[in-house]
Amino acid sequence: AAELRRSEEQARELMRSKEMFFAMVSHEMRTPLTACIGMAELLLETTTLDSKQRECTYSISCSGSALLYLINDLLDFWKIQSGMLELESRPFVVHDCVDRALEIVQLRAEEKALEVVALVSSAMPRVTVGDAGRLRQILLNLLSNAIKFTPEGKVSLRCFHSPDQRLVFEVEDTGIGLAAETIGRLFQPFMQADASVTRRFGGTGLGQ
């Protein structure tokens, strides 16, 4: 019994050490990365750049955002595995959450000349209660994937109320799609539908 208690305490101590490590790494990586992304976006929005300068600055912004999303996904993956992921329950404006997600992916879409549209039902409540940050993260992952795998055409985000009064968000694109035999692998970590997809489009299989 004493040995079991020591083992349990060692396991808890290991989890606490991991939590502190990931929290520290998250802060140390996100802070400078967010500053770099913010400065790049400020240059794009408020200064006059020639085409080459704009292309380089845009590349900095997109690459930084992609890295930030990957860091967030890795941290969330670890939290889920550890049973430590917590969801907030606060009032937030649905339209603001949707608009912010669209703003973040708009530059990527413009680079590929894709049309991105949001169709929000008039029956959607203005304010709801939930975790706005997690919802925005989910929408970003769905929209980013749609843009990544869509060479041309359009990406659409639809938001509406289901018959049982749930909020529903659907993303549709004109991209490469999924073969029926690959759908079963869709939610397996570190897996993509086809190895050739990784070579053509990149990605880790974590949802980005």
C-alpha positions in Angstrom: 0.0 0.0 0.0 2.8 2.4 0.9 4.5 1.6 -2.5 1.3 2.3 -4.3 0.9 5.7 -2.6 4.5 6.6 -3.5 3.8 5.7 -7.1 0.6 7.7 -7.2 2.4 10.7 -5.6 5.3 10.4 -8.1 2.7 10.3 -11.0 1.0 13.4 -9.6 4.3 15.2 -9.2 5.2 14.3 -12.8 1.9 15.7 -14.0 2.5 18.9 -12.0 6.0 19.3 -13.5 4.6 18.8 -17.0 1.9 21.3 -16.4 4.4 23.9 -15.2 6.7 23.1 -18.1 4.0 23.5 -20.8 2.7 26.7 -19.2 6.1 28.2 -19.1 6.9 27.1 -22.7 3.5 28.4 -23.9 4.1 31.8 -22.4 7.7 32.1 -23.6 6.8 31.1 -27.1 3.5 32.9 -27.5 4.6 36.3 -26.2 7.3 37.1 -28.8 5.4 35.2 -31.5 2.3 37.3 -31.0 4.3 40.5 -31.1 5.9 39.4 -34.4 2.5 38.6 -35.9 1.0 41.9 -34.6 3.9 44.0 -36.1 3.6 42.2 -39.4 -0.1 42.9 -39.6 0.4 46.5 -38.5 2.9 46.9 -41.4 0.3 45.4 -43.8 -2.6 47.6 -42.6 -1.0 51.0 -41.9 2.1 51.4 -44.2 2.7 51.7 -47.9 4.7 48.8 -49.1 5.7 47.8 -52.6 4.6 44.4 -53.9 7.8 42.6 -52.8 7.7 44.1 -49.3 4.0 43.2 -49.0 4.7 39.7 -50.1 7.5 39.2 -47.5 5.5 40.8 -44.7 2.5 38.7 -45.5 4.7 35.6 -45.4 5.9 36.6 -41.9 2.3 37.0 -40.7 1.0 33.8 -42.2 4.0 31.7 -41.0 3.8 33.2 -37.5 0.0 32.5 -37.3 0.5 28.9 -38.5 3.1 28.3 -35.9 0.9 29.9 -33.2 -2.0 27.6 -34.2 0.3 24.6 -34.0 1.6 25.5 -30.6 -2.0 25.9 -29.4 -3.1 22.6 -30.9 -0.1 20.8 -29.3 -0.9 22.3 -25.9 -4.5 21.5 -26.1 -3.8 17.9 -27.2 -1.6 17.5 -24.1 -4.3 19.0 -21.9 -7.0 16.7 -23.4 -4.8 13.6 -22.8 -4.2 14.7 -19.2 -7.8 15.5 -18.5 -6.9 19.1 -17.8 -8.8 20.9 -20.5 -11.3 23.3 -19.0 -14.1 25.1 -20.8 -15.4 28.6 -19.9 -19.1 29.4 -19.6 -19.5 33.1 -20.2 -21.8 35.3 -22.3 -20.3 36.3 -25.7 -21.5 37.8 -28.9 -21.7 35.1 -31.6 -21.3 37.4 -34.6 -18.1 38.9 -33.0 -16.6 35.4 -32.7 -17.5 34.5 -36.3 -16.1 37.8 -37.6 -12.8 37.4 -35.7 -12.3 33.9 -37.1 -13.0 35.2 -40.6 -10.6 38.1 -40.2 -7.7 35.8 -39.2 -8.1 33.5 -42.3 -8.9 36.3 -44.8 -5.3 36.9 -45.8 -4.7 33.3 -46.5 -7.8 33.1 -48.6 -6.9 36.3 -50.6 -3.4 34.8 -51.3 -5.2 31.9 -53.1 -7.9 34.1 -54.6 -10.6 32.2 -52.7 -13.9 33.7 -51.8 -14.8 33.3 -48.1 -18.4 34.0 -47.0 -20.4 33.7 -43.8 -24.1 32.9 -43.8 -25.5 33.7 -40.4 -29.2 32.9 -39.8 -31.3 35.8 -38.6 -32.6 33.4 -35.9 -29.2 33.1 -34.3 -29.1 34.8 -30.9 -26.9 37.8 -30.6 -25.5 36.6 -27.3 -25.0 33.1 -26.0 -23.2 31.4 -23.1 -20.1 29.3 -23.7 -16.4 29.3 -24.4 -15.8 31.9 -27.1 -12.1 31.2 -27.3 -12.7 27.5 -28.0 -15.4 28.2 -30.5 -13.2 30.6 -32.3 -10.4 28.0 -32.3 -12.7 25.4 -33.7 -13.9 27.7 -36.4 -10.3 28.7 -37.2 -9.3 25.0 -37.6 -12.2 24.3 -39.8 -11.8 27.4 -42.0 -8.0 27.0 -42.2 -8.3 23.4 -43.3 -10.9 24.3 -45.9 -8.7 27.1 -47.3 -5.6 24.8 -47.2 -7.3 22.1 -49.2 -9.1 24.3 -51.6 -7.0 25.3 -54.7 -9.8 27.5 -56.1 -13.4 28.4 -55.6 -15.1 29.3 -52.3 -15.2 28.5 -48.6 -18.6 29.0 -46.8 -19.3 29.2 -43.1 -23.0 28.6 -42.2 -24.4 29.4 -38.7 -27.9 28.5 -37.7 -30.2 27.1 -35.0 -31.0 23.4 -35.1 -34.5 22.2 -34.3 -33.4 21.3 -30.7 -32.1 24.9 -30.3 -28.4 24.1 -30.6 -26.1 26.4 -32.4 -24.7 24.7 -35.5 -21.7 25.8 -37.5 -20.9 24.2 -40.9 -18.0 24.8 -43.2 -18.2 23.9 -46.9 -15.6 24.3 -49.5 -14.9 23.5 -53.2 -11.7 21.7 -52.4 -10.3 18.1 -52.8 -12.9 16.5 -50.5 -12.5 13.1 -48.8 -12.9 9.6 -50.3 -15.5 7.4 -48.4 -12.8 4.9 -47.4 -10.7 7.5 -45.7 -13.4 9.1 -43.4 -12.8 6.5 -40.7 -9.2 7.9 -40.2 -10.4 11.5 -40.0 -10.2 11.9 -36.2 -7.1 9.8 -35.6 -4.3 11.9 -34.2 -1.3 12.5 -36.5 -3.1 10.9 -39.4 -4.2 12.4 -42.7 -6.4 10.9 -45.4 -3.5 10.2 -47.8 0.3 10.5 -47.5 0.3 12.5 -50.7 -1.9 15.1 -49.0 0.8 15.9 -46.5 3.4 16.3 -49.3 1.1 18.6 -51.2 -0.5 20.6 -48.5 1.5 20.1 -45.3 0.0 19.6 -41.8 0.5 17.4 -38.7 -2.8 15.6 -38.5 -3.7 17.5 -35.3 -6.4 19.4 -37.0 -4.4 22.1 -38.8 
